[in-house]
Amino acid sequence: MLTIDLHLGEAQSLKDRRRILKSLLTRLGNRYNVSVAESGNGDLWQRAEIGVAVVSNSTPHVHEMLFEVMRFIESQGTVTVISSRMEIL
């Protein structure tokens, strides 16, 4: 499980925030076949927390997938990663 705190600098309203997050979450799910959802900070325009989950029987594969997801998010330019936490169950 990867939990990421994001800053959405372009968001000037909750509508902008929803648009930016929906686009990012859809691209992540389609590109990496991961489960992804908003998990916190829903009432703040320029902040969001998302959770990304990967299921695999290989811990190295999970690490690789989550690092790829993180690199993808950082490369998009629409959000800034404030912090992230990775947990393997």
Secondary structure by P-SEA (a helix, b strand, c coil): cbbbbbbccccccaaaaaaaaaaaaaaaaaaccbbbbbcccccccccbbbbbbbbcccaaaaaaaaaaaaaaaaacccccccbbbbbcc
